[in-house]
């Protein structure tokens, strides 16, 4: 959503709706039920299928919880129903991801929605009130108290989740002028010393997770795990490009599999040839982010040929079907691949976090479009020329010519603008407290709003 809002800023209003929906869903029972329901040790851990041995530390098979089992209250830790506090050092899979979504919402919308108190609700008797600022303060306090990082389950610290969560806190800092990411950058020093090796050169291994209670870890130091390297590198690049670029470039070479036809994919294992959407999708994305145009083009060719891109004209939706023969596209699988189509230039993803465009919140903004009847092809403000350029179209031939209107907001009350539609004589309007209203029709139009 962040990359889409950067690429097509005219649709920011719609992206805000989507991110707001995602943020609100995160506050509901099904987003964090495992933290509460997976209490204590997994009762089935003595009967895990044999292939799972690869993700259990050596010597702990049969008496250690599988990654994904929350273990709230296990290993002598207190049981804590609050999924944000999470016994003071756990639950990052929930609260860190929640914060990233809320930060992206703030980057797109900037209406203060999650600065106001919101409720996380388990049932009528168990509810918790937070603000996003309070959430970021809590994350900072927990990183400060635990230099190895905040754990997801009890007790597994994942570099992937800490990198992702750090990106969310950094973006919040950039938007709000706070310093909650400082303890996260201290964690990065711990990561460089203990979770990747060597950090400054092409890494040979990456920690899958580390258990600070038992002081054991699971390292990807033999074949490597592309499904761990790629997400860790992708989210790490957002907050600290210099530290995580060696991991990203190492993943590019370690997991890439070029094909005779010029296409290529990224294998889930360094010594195997296994295509997996998360690895190939993020591999293609990282290639674009790093300026590796050869691998990016090759991976896009693979994706186009094998991931079943399809345009549903009735619903107005594009998605990958992955040859699953299902009525609805898989959301998570699509989410790993879509960014490969959205990175427009090297450093695009990093710029959102390092130098976010906040000027857009002070510039004239197009709102109140009759979507989906009216489609906005362009809406960009040229500050030097004090001109907002808008281009409209429609997907419905039967509605062409129907009256419609839209608003240009973030104008000072009483200020004057001239609106020119399709090179016809301009009309001068004076802004009210909300801006100005442009009356037009459903059709292909070029609209210029000149600030006087």
C-alpha positions in Angstrom: 0.0 0.0 0.0 2.9 2.4 0.8 4.5 1.8 -2.6 1.2 2.1 -4.4 0.5 5.4 -2.7 3.9 6.6 -3.8 3.4 5.5 -7.4 -0.2 6.6 -7.9 -0.7 9.4 -5.3 -4.1 10.3 -6.9 -5.5 7.1 -5.2 -4.3 7.9 -1.7 -7.9 8.2 -0.5 -8.6 4.6 -1.5 -5.4 3.3 -0.1 -6.2 5.0 3.2 -9.5 3.1 3.3 -7.8 -0.2 2.7 -5.1 0.5 5.4 -7.8 1.7 7.8 -9.7 -1.5 7.3 -6.6 -3.6 7.9 -5.7 -1.6 11.0 -9.2 -2.0 12.4 -9.2 -5.8 11.7 -5.9 -6.1 13.6 -7.8 -5.0 16.7 -10.2 -7.9 16.6 -10.1 -11.3 18.2 -8.9 -13.4 15.2 -5.8 -11.2 14.8 -4.3 -12.3 18.2 -6.3 -15.3 19.4 -3.3 -17.6 19.3 -1.5 -15.5 21.9 -4.3 -16.2 24.3 -5.5 -19.6 23.2 -2.1 -21.3 22.8 -1.4 -21.2 26.5 1.6 -23.1 28.0 3.5 -25.7 26.1 2.1 -27.3 22.9 0.4 -30.5 24.0 1.2 -32.0 20.7 4.9 -31.3 20.6 5.8 -34.9 21.3 4.2 -36.0 18.0 5.4 -33.4 15.4 5.9 -34.9 11.9 9.6 -35.8 11.2 10.1 -33.0 8.6 9.7 -30.4 11.3 13.0 -31.5 12.9 14.7 -28.9 10.7 13.1 -26.0 12.6 13.7 -27.4 16.1 17.1 -26.8 17.8 19.3 -29.9 17.9 18.8 -32.0 21.0 15.4 -30.5 21.8 13.1 -32.6 19.6 10.0 -33.8 21.4 10.4 -31.2 24.2 10.4 -27.9 22.4 7.5 -25.9 20.9 7.3 -25.6 17.2 7.7 -22.0 15.8 4.2 -20.6 15.6 3.0 -21.9 18.9 2.6 -18.8 21.1 3.4 -20.6 24.4 1.9 -17.8 26.5 2.8 -18.6 30.1 5.3 -21.4 29.2 8.9 -21.8 30.3 8.2 -20.2 33.7 7.0 -16.9 32.1 3.8 -15.2 33.3 0.6 -15.7 31.4 -0.5 -12.3 30.0 -3.7 -11.9 28.0 -2.8 -8.4 26.8 -1.3 -9.1 23.3 0.5 -5.7 23.3 2.2 -5.9 26.7 2.7 -9.6 26.3 4.5 -10.3 29.5 6.9 -7.4 28.8 9.0 -9.1 26.0 6.9 -11.2 23.7 4.1 -10.9 21.1 6.1 -9.1 18.5 4.4 -11.0 15.7 1.2 -9.1 16.7 2.2 -5.7 17.9 5.1 -5.1 15.6 3.1 -5.9 12.5 0.1 -3.9 13.8 2.3 -0.9 14.3 3.7 -1.1 10.7 0.2 -1.1 9.3 -0.8 1.8 11.5 2.4 3.7 10.5 1.6 3.1 6.8 -1.9 4.4 7.4 -0.4 7.5 9.0 1.9 7.9 6.0 -1.0 7.7 3.5 -3.8 9.4 5.5 -2.3 11.6 8.3 -5.7 12.2 9.9 -4.6 11.1 13.4 -7.0 8.2 13.5 -4.7 5.9 15.5 -3.2 8.7 17.6 -6.6 8.6 19.3 -7.3 5.8 21.7 -8.4 2.5 20.2 -9.6 -0.7 21.8 -8.2 -4.2 21.3 -11.0 -6.5 22.1 -10.9 -10.2 23.1 -14.4 -10.4 24.7 -16.6 -8.2 26.8 -14.4 -8.8 29.9 -11.0 -8.5 28.3 -10.2 -5.3 26.4 -7.2 -3.0 26.2 -6.9 0.6 25.3 -3.9 2.0 23.5 -2.8 4.8 21.2 -0.2 4.4 18.5 2.2 6.6 20.4 1.7 4.4 23.5 2.4 1.3 21.3 5.6 2.8 20.0 6.7 3.8 23.5 6.1 0.3 24.7 8.1 -1.2 21.8 11.0 1.1 22.6 10.9 0.2 26.3 10.9 -3.5 25.6 13.8 -3.2 23.1 15.6 -1.2 25.8 15.0 -3.9 28.4 16.0 -6.8 26.1 19.1 -6.2 23.9 18.7 -9.5 22.1 15.3 -8.2 20.8 11.6 -8.7 21.4 10.3 -12.2 21.0 7.3 -13.4 19.0 6.4 -16.6 20.8 7.8 -17.6 24.2 10.7 -17.4 23.8 11.8 -17.0 20.2 13.4 -13.8 18.9 13.3 -13.5 15.1 15.5 -11.1 13.2 12.8 -10.9 10.6 10.1 -9.6 13.0 12.5 -7.2 14.8 13.6 -5.7 11.4 10.0 -5.3 10.3 8.9 -3.8 13.6 11.9 -1.4 13.6 10.8 -0.2 10.2 7.3 0.6 11.5 8.7 2.5 14.5 11.1 4.5 12.4 8.3 5.5 10.0 6.3 6.6 13.0 9.3 8.7 14.2 9.7 10.4 10.9 6.0 11.3 10.8 5.6 12.4 14.4 9.1 13.8 15.3 9.7 11.2 18.1 12.8 9.0 18.9 11.2 5.7 19.7 13.4 3.8 17.2 16.6 4.6 19.1 16.5 1.3 21.1 15.8 -0.6 17.9 19.0 0.6 16.4 20.8 -0.6 19.6 19.2 -4.0 18.8 20.7 -3.8 15.3 24.2 -3.8 16.8 23.3 -7.0 18.7 22.0 -8.5 15.4 25.3 -7.6 13.6 27.3 -9.4 16.4 25.2 -12.4 17.0 22.5 -13.0 14.4 24.3 -12.8 11.1 27.8 -13.7 10.0 29.7 -11.9 9.0 27.5 -8.7 9.0 29.8 -6.5 6.9 30.6 -8.9 4.1 28.5 -11.4 2.2 26.8 -13.3 5.0 27.3 -17.1 5.3 24.5 -17.6 7.8 21.5 -15.9 9.3 19.8 -16.7 12.6 16.3 -18.1 12.1 15.4 -17.5 15.8 17.1 -17.3 19.1 15.7 -18.4 22.5 17.1 -16.1 25.2 15.7 -18.3 28.1 17.5 -21.5 27.1 20.2 -19.7 25.1 19.8 -21.7 22.0 19.2 -20.7 18.4 18.5 -22.1 15.0 20.9 -20.9 12.4 20.6 -21.0 8.6 24.2 -21.9 8.1 24.2 -24.9 5.8 21.8 -24.6 2.9 20.2 -21.3 3.9 16.5 -20.5 4.0 15.4 -18.0 1.4 12.1 -17.7 3.1 14.0 -16.2 6.1 16.7 -14.3 4.3 14.5 -12.4 1.9 11.9 -11.0 4.4 14.6 -10.1 6.9 16.6 -8.3 4.2 13.6 -6.5 2.7 12.4 -5.1 6.0 15.9 -4.5 7.3 16.7 -2.3 4.2 13.9 0.0 5.2 15.4 1.1 8.5 19.1 0.6 7.9 20.1 0.1 4.3 23.9 0.0 5.0 23.6 -2.8 7.6 21.2 -5.0 5.6 22.4 -4.5 2.1 25.1 -7.2 2.4 22.3 -9.7 3.4 20.1 -8.6 0.5 22.9 -8.9 -2.0 24.0 -12.2 -0.6 20.4 -13.5 -1.0 20.4 -12.3 -4.6 23.4 -14.5 -5.5 22.8 -17.4 -3.1 19.2 -18.2 -4.0 18.9 -17.1 -7.7 18.3 -19.7 -10.3 18.7 -18.4 -13.9 16.9 -20.3 -16.7 17.9 -21.0 -20.3 15.0 -18.9 -21.6 16.3 -15.8 -19.8 13.8 -16.0 -16.9 14.8 -16.9 -13.3 13.5 -17.5 -9.9 14.8 -17.5 -6.3 15.0 -20.9 -4.6 13.8 -21.5 -1.1 17.1 -23.3 -0.4 20.6 -22.4 -1.3 21.5 -26.0 -2.4 18.1 -26.8 -4.0 15.9 -25.8 -6.9 12.5 -25.1 -5.3 10.4 -22.1 -6.3 8.3 -20.5 -3.6 6.3 -17.3 -4.1 7.6 -15.6 -1.0 11.2 -16.0 -2.0 10.8 -15.3 -5.7 8.4 -12.4 -5.1 10.6 -10.7 -2.6 13.7 -11.6 -4.5 12.4 -9.8 -7.6 11.4 -6.9 -5.4 14.8 -6.6 -3.7 16.5 -6.8 -7.1 14.5 -3.8 -8.2 15.2 -2.0 -4.9 19.0 -2.6 -5.4 19.0 -1.7 -9.0 19.7 -5.3 -10.2 17.7 -4.9 -13.4 18.9 -8.1 -15.0 17.6 -10.3 -12.1 14.5 -8.2 -11.8 13.5 -8.6 -15.4 14.3 -12.3 -15.3 12.2 -12.9 -12.2 9.3 -10.9 -13.6 9.4 -13.0 -16.7 9.2 -16.1 -14.5 6.3 -14.6 -12.5 4.4 -13.7 -15.6 4.8 -17.1 -17.1 4.1 -19.3 -14.1 2.1 -17.4 -11.5 -1.1 -17.0 -13.6 -1.6 -13.2 -13.7 -5.3 -12.5 -14.4 -7.4 -9.4 -14.8 -11.0 -9.8 -13.5 -12.9 -7.2 -15.6 -16.2 -7.8 -13.8 -14.6 -7.1 -10.4 -12.0 -4.6 -11.7 -9.3 -6.6 -10.0 -5.8 -7.8 -10.9 -4.3 -10.8 -9.0 -2.1 -13.9 -9.4 -4.0 -17.2 -9.4 -0.9 -19.4 -8.9 -2.6 -22.1 -10.9 -4.7 -23.1 -7.9 -8.0 -23.1 -9.7 -9.7 -21.2 -6.9 -12.5 -18.6 -7.2 -10.7 -16.1 -5.0 -7.0 -15.2 -5.2 -4.7 -16.0 -2.2 -4.1 -12.8 -0.4 -0.9 -13.6 1.4 0.7 -15.2 -1.7 -0.2 -12.2 -3.8 1.1 -9.9 -1.1 4.6 -11.4 -1.4 4.7 -10.9 -5.2 2.9 -7.6 -5.8 5.8 -5.3 -4.6 7.9 -6.7 -7.4 5.6 -4.7 -9.8 5.6 -1.6 -7.6 9.2 -0.6 -6.9 9.7 2.1 -9.6 13.4 2.9 -9.0 16.4 1.8 -6.9 15.9 2.9 -3.3 12.1 3.4 -3.7 11.2 1.3 -0.6 14.0 2.8 1.5 12.9 6.4 0.7 9.5 5.9 2.3 11.2 5.2 5.7 14.4 7.4 5.3 12.9 10.5 3.8 9.1 10.2 3.7 7.1 12.7 1.6 5.2 14.6 4.2 4.8 17.7 2.1 1.8 16.1 0.5 -0.2 16.7 3.7 0.2 20.4 3.3 -0.4 20.6 -0.5 -3.8 20.9 -2.3 -5.4 17.5 -2.3 -8.1 15.9 -4.4 -10.9 14.3 -2.4 -14.5 13.1 -2.7 -14.1 11.5 -6.1 -17.1 9.4 -7.2 -15.1 6.2 -7.2 -15.3 3.7 -8.9 -17.5 5.5 -11.5 -14.8 8.2 -11.9 -11.2 6.9 -12.1 -8.3 9.3 -11.5 -5.4 8.8 -13.9 -3.4 11.7 -12.5 -3.4 14.1 -9.6 -0.1 15.8 -8.9 0.7 19.2 -7.4 3.5 21.2 -9.0 4.7 23.5 -6.2 6.9 25.6 -8.4 4.0 26.4 -10.7 1.4 26.4 -7.9 -0.7 24.0 -10.1 -2.7 20.9 -9.3 -3.0 18.7 -12.4 -5.8 16.1 -12.6 -6.8 13.6 -15.3 -10.0 11.6 -15.1 -11.5 8.7 -16.9 -14.3 6.1 -16.4 -14.8 2.4 -16.8 -18.5 2.7 -17.5 -19.5 3.9 -21.0 -23.2 4.1 -20.0 -22.4 6.7 -17.3 -20.4 9.1 -19.6 -21.8 12.6 -19.4 -23.4 12.1 -16.0 -22.9 15.1 -13.6 -20.3 14.5 -10.8 -18.2 16.6 -8.5 -15.0 16.4 -6.5 -13.2 18.5 -3.9 -9.8 20.2 -3.7 -8.9 20.5 0.0 -6.1 21.9 2.1 -6.6 25.4 0.8 -6.7 28.4 3.0 -10.2 29.7 3.6 -10.8 32.6 1.3 -8.0 31.8 -1.1 -8.7 31.9 -4.8 -8.1 29.4 -7.5 -8.8 29.2 -11.2 -10.1 25.9 -12.6 -9.5 25.0 -16.2 -11.2 21.9 -17.7 -10.1 20.6 -21.1 -8.6 24.0 -22.1 -11.9 25.8 -21.8 -12.0 29.2 -20.2 -11.1 29.1 -16.6 -13.5 29.6 -13.7 -12.4 31.4 -10.6 -13.5 29.9 -7.3 -13.0 31.0 -3.7 -12.2 28.4 -1.1 -14.5 27.8 1.8 -13.4 26.2 5.1 -13.0 22.8 3.3 -11.6 23.9 0.0 -13.4 24.2 -3.4 -15.8 22.0 -5.3 -15.3 21.2 -8.9 -18.4 20.4 -10.9 -17.8 18.3 -14.0 -19.0 15.1 -15.7 -18.1 11.4 -15.8 -15.7 11.4 -18.7 -12.1 11.8 -19.9 -11.1 15.2 -18.6 -7.9 17.2 -18.0 -8.4 19.5 -15.1 -5.9 22.2 -13.9 -6.3 24.0 -10.6 -4.2 27.2 -10.5 -3.5 28.7 -7.1 -3.8 32.5 -7.4 
